[in-house]
Structures are given as C-alpha cells and as structure tokens.
Amino acid sequence: MFALPFDSSHLLSRRQMGLLCTSLLLGLLLAAAPGRWFAAQQSTGEALRADTLRLHVRADSDGVRDQTLKLMVRDALLQLTETLWGDADTQQEALICASRNLVRFQLTARHALARLGVSVPVKVSLQNMYFDAADYGSFRLPAGRYDALRVDLGAPDTYGRNWWCVLYPGLCLSACASYDTPAENDLVCGDYVIRFRVVDWWQSLTASREDRPLLVVE
C-alpha cells in the first residue's frame, strides 16, 4: 500500500488555529453586518409607517378655483381635527377616531364649499395607500404605504394636484420627536441621509401602488 509522506511542520499550532478561527468568524460577522443594518433600517421604516396617519386632499382639477377650494377644505378639516385628536396617544387611536368621524369630515368639507356657494361631490375615506417621499421642511417621510384620511372633491378620475400632510403625529405642523422610538425620529428628522435613502429606495421598488380602502363615506 502506498502512503504519502507526512510533514508535521505544516501543522498549525493551537494559537495559529485559534487566530484562524477568529479571523474566519470575524469575516463572517463583517459580511453579515450590512445585511443586518439594511434589515434594521427597513424595520424602522415599517414602524414609522405604522405609526403615521396622513391627510390627503384631492382637488377637482388643476384650475385656480378648484385648487383654492382644496386649500379652503384643508383648513376646515384641520380645524376639526384639532378638536378630535386630543385623546389620541397612538396611530391606532387616531385611526379609530377618524373612522368614527368620517361623516363629520365630509360635512365639514361640504360646509366649507357651501360658504363659497359651491356644491360638488365630496368623498371621504380611510385608505392604505402608497405615497412618494415627501419633504415638509421641518421633517420628511420616505416613500411607502401609509394609512390616510383622503378627501376627494369633485368627479372621479379628473382630480388635480393633491395636498397632503401628517395628521398623526404632529397634526401637519411637525412630526419631529413625536414618534415612539428614537430610530423613527432620527429617520424623519435627523441628518441620516443614507438611512432615509435606503428605506425610501427599497419602498419605491417593492411597495404596491394599489389603494386599499379601509372605510368610505360618499
């Protein structure tokens, strides 16, 4: 039987074996770190979207008159919301409050239009829908699917430029420091551009654009 010569000088010492194993383990951890970081940013984005309720007002057209009416309705809705949101400590509580008051939102919008002598269809709904990234000056929100109170003015399929903001938290003023976790507040208000871009980019690629009605009043 033929046997290969054995050279014991090629054996690694225990110390060398330990260093080799440590190096391999460190390499595996470093290779996995970007994946964990990416997953952490997406998890923060998911929490952010779940903690946000937005307002979305769609004008009847891009004409000056219809765009002006849109802003008048917006102001009336925000005044109403200030009186409704006082006891809401979570997005779910704000969402429930909105669902219980959809008819009030619709009547408020109609009354704002009536004061100007205008009568057009007003549809109010709660939607889970896709939004592009938005910069509100003092804070910003990445793209993705959010729950929203949507108010449609006029005939379907002819809507003009939209207007939207954050109803909860922040009531269209500023959402900074209003979210539950530091990571969410950092994503919205901090100078973490790479984190924001990663969340925004991934959602813009993967999130569905289909509106999902939660509750509708016409």
VMD Tcl script that draws the C-alpha trace (Angstrom):
set ca {
  {0.00 0.00 0.00}
  {1.36 3.39 -0.99}
  {1.36 6.17 1.67}
  {2.03 9.85 1.09}
  {4.83 11.30 3.16}
  {3.55 13.29 6.17}
  {5.20 16.61 7.03}
  {4.41 17.57 10.61}
  {5.93 21.03 10.03}
  {2.74 22.06 8.17}
  {0.52 21.52 11.22}
  {-0.85 24.67 12.80}
  {-0.29 25.33 16.45}
  {-3.25 25.82 18.78}
  {-2.57 29.54 18.77}
  {-2.49 29.67 14.98}
  {-5.69 27.62 14.78}
  {-7.34 29.98 17.23}
  {-6.27 33.02 15.22}
  {-7.50 31.41 12.01}
  {-10.91 30.56 13.50}
  {-11.22 34.06 14.96}
  {-10.39 35.61 11.60}
  {-12.95 33.45 9.80}
  {-15.63 34.28 12.37}
  {-14.86 38.00 12.16}
  {-15.06 37.81 8.38}
  {-18.47 36.16 8.55}
  {-19.73 38.78 11.02}
  {-18.47 41.64 8.85}
  {-20.07 40.09 5.78}
  {-23.40 39.80 7.62}
  {-23.27 43.31 9.13}
  {-24.51 45.17 6.02}
  {-27.47 42.81 5.78}
  {-28.38 43.35 9.42}
  {-28.01 47.11 9.03}
  {-30.25 47.10 5.95}
  {-32.86 44.98 7.76}
  {-32.75 47.34 10.76}
  {-33.46 50.36 8.54}
  {-36.40 48.60 6.87}
  {-37.76 47.63 10.29}
  {-37.58 51.28 11.39}
  {-39.36 52.34 8.19}
  {-42.09 49.78 8.81}
  {-42.62 51.05 12.36}
  {-42.67 54.63 11.08}
  {-45.39 53.89 8.54}
  {-47.45 52.00 11.13}
  {-47.22 55.00 13.49}
  {-48.32 57.59 10.91}
  {-51.76 58.75 9.75}
  {-51.77 61.14 6.81}
  {-54.27 63.57 5.32}
  {-54.74 63.53 1.55}
  {-56.96 66.09 -0.20}
  {-57.56 65.82 -3.95}
  {-58.86 68.81 -5.88}
  {-61.38 68.53 -8.72}
  {-58.85 69.87 -11.23}
  {-55.67 71.90 -11.56}
  {-57.68 75.09 -12.18}
  {-57.09 78.05 -9.86}
  {-60.65 77.87 -8.50}
  {-60.52 74.15 -7.68}
  {-57.07 74.39 -6.17}
  {-58.24 77.29 -3.97}
  {-61.27 75.27 -2.86}
  {-58.96 72.40 -1.97}
  {-57.00 74.63 0.41}
  {-60.18 76.03 1.96}
  {-61.39 72.49 2.66}
  {-57.97 71.58 4.04}
  {-58.09 74.44 6.55}
  {-61.58 73.47 7.69}
  {-60.57 69.83 8.13}
  {-57.51 70.74 10.18}
  {-59.62 72.89 12.50}
  {-61.94 69.94 13.05}
  {-59.08 67.53 13.58}
  {-57.61 69.71 16.34}
  {-60.77 69.10 18.37}
  {-60.80 65.34 17.70}
  {-57.21 64.32 18.23}
  {-56.81 65.44 21.84}
  {-57.02 62.00 23.42}
  {-55.20 60.02 20.71}
  {-51.94 58.59 22.06}
  {-51.27 56.14 19.22}
  {-51.83 55.91 15.49}
  {-54.46 53.25 16.05}
  {-56.41 55.53 18.38}
  {-56.19 58.34 15.82}
  {-57.33 55.93 13.09}
  {-60.31 54.80 15.17}
  {-61.18 58.41 15.93}
  {-61.07 59.24 12.23}
  {-63.24 56.24 11.33}
  {-65.88 57.29 13.84}
  {-65.95 60.82 12.43}
  {-65.83 60.28 8.67}
  {-69.30 61.78 8.28}
  {-68.21 64.85 10.25}
  {-65.20 65.25 7.97}
  {-67.49 65.02 4.95}
  {-69.98 67.55 6.35}
  {-67.16 69.91 7.29}
  {-65.81 69.77 3.74}
  {-69.28 70.36 2.28}
  {-69.95 73.30 4.59}
  {-66.63 74.89 3.66}
  {-67.60 74.64 0.00}
  {-71.17 75.82 0.64}
  {-69.90 79.01 2.28}
  {-68.36 79.80 -1.10}
  {-71.51 78.86 -2.98}
  {-70.01 75.66 -4.36}
  {-71.65 72.25 -4.48}
  {-69.53 69.34 -5.72}
  {-69.37 65.67 -4.71}
  {-67.28 65.06 -1.59}
  {-65.98 61.56 -0.90}
  {-64.22 60.86 2.40}
  {-62.40 57.60 3.06}
  {-59.71 55.91 5.05}
  {-57.16 54.34 2.75}
  {-53.98 52.36 2.98}
  {-52.10 53.80 0.04}
  {-48.70 54.50 -1.47}
  {-47.00 57.88 -1.06}
  {-43.82 59.11 -2.68}
  {-41.16 60.58 -0.42}
  {-42.20 63.98 0.94}
  {-40.20 66.82 2.48}
  {-42.26 69.01 4.82}
  {-39.42 71.39 5.66}
  {-39.01 70.53 9.34}
  {-39.30 66.79 8.70}
  {-39.59 64.29 5.86}
  {-41.21 60.94 5.21}
  {-39.81 58.19 2.98}
  {-41.87 56.53 0.27}
  {-44.11 53.65 1.21}
  {-47.63 52.62 2.13}
  {-49.35 54.66 4.85}
  {-52.85 54.86 6.31}
  {-54.51 58.10 5.25}
  {-57.70 60.09 5.61}
  {-58.48 61.00 1.99}
  {-60.93 63.65 0.85}
  {-61.86 63.69 -2.85}
  {-63.52 66.81 -4.24}
  {-65.44 66.59 -7.50}
  {-65.85 63.87 -10.08}
  {-63.73 60.70 -10.04}
  {-60.78 60.33 -12.42}
  {-60.41 64.07 -13.02}
  {-58.53 65.04 -9.89}
  {-55.91 67.77 -9.95}
  {-52.85 68.33 -7.79}
  {-53.01 66.73 -4.38}
  {-52.25 68.12 -0.98}
  {-51.16 66.01 1.96}
  {-49.60 66.23 5.36}
  {-49.36 64.24 8.61}
  {-52.45 64.06 10.80}
  {-50.79 61.89 13.41}
  {-48.37 62.57 14.99}
  {-47.72 66.27 14.57}
  {-51.02 67.47 13.06}
  {-49.42 68.89 9.89}
  {-47.00 71.05 11.87}
  {-44.03 68.87 12.73}
  {-43.66 65.19 13.46}
  {-40.20 65.67 14.98}
  {-39.78 63.98 18.37}
  {-43.40 62.76 18.15}
  {-42.73 59.14 17.22}
  {-42.40 56.29 19.70}
  {-38.75 55.37 19.17}
  {-35.51 57.35 18.69}
  {-34.83 55.44 15.47}
  {-38.13 56.63 13.95}
  {-37.47 60.24 14.96}
  {-33.93 60.03 13.59}
  {-35.23 58.73 10.26}
  {-37.82 61.53 9.99}
  {-35.93 64.48 11.46}
  {-32.24 63.58 11.68}
  {-29.40 64.10 9.23}
  {-29.23 60.39 8.44}
  {-29.42 60.74 4.66}
  {-28.18 57.22 3.88}
  {-30.72 55.62 6.24}
  {-33.53 57.67 4.70}
  {-32.43 56.88 1.13}
  {-32.20 53.15 1.83}
  {-35.74 52.99 3.24}
  {-37.11 55.25 0.51}
  {-35.36 53.37 -2.31}
  {-36.49 49.93 -1.14}
  {-40.12 51.01 -0.71}
  {-40.17 52.77 -4.08}
  {-39.10 49.46 -5.65}
  {-41.21 46.98 -3.69}
  {-44.35 48.68 -2.30}
  {-47.65 48.15 -4.09}
  {-49.26 51.23 -5.69}
  {-52.80 49.88 -5.32}
  {-55.11 51.82 -2.99}
  {-56.77 49.65 -0.32}
  {-59.93 51.29 1.06}
  {-60.46 50.78 4.78}
  {-63.70 52.76 5.15}
  {-65.58 55.01 2.70}
  {-68.32 57.66 3.02}
  {-69.81 59.13 -0.17}
}
mol new
graphics top color blue
foreach p $ca { graphics top sphere $p radius 0.5 }
foreach p [lrange $ca 0 end-1] q [lrange $ca 1 end] { graphics top cylinder $p $q radius 0.2 }
display resetview
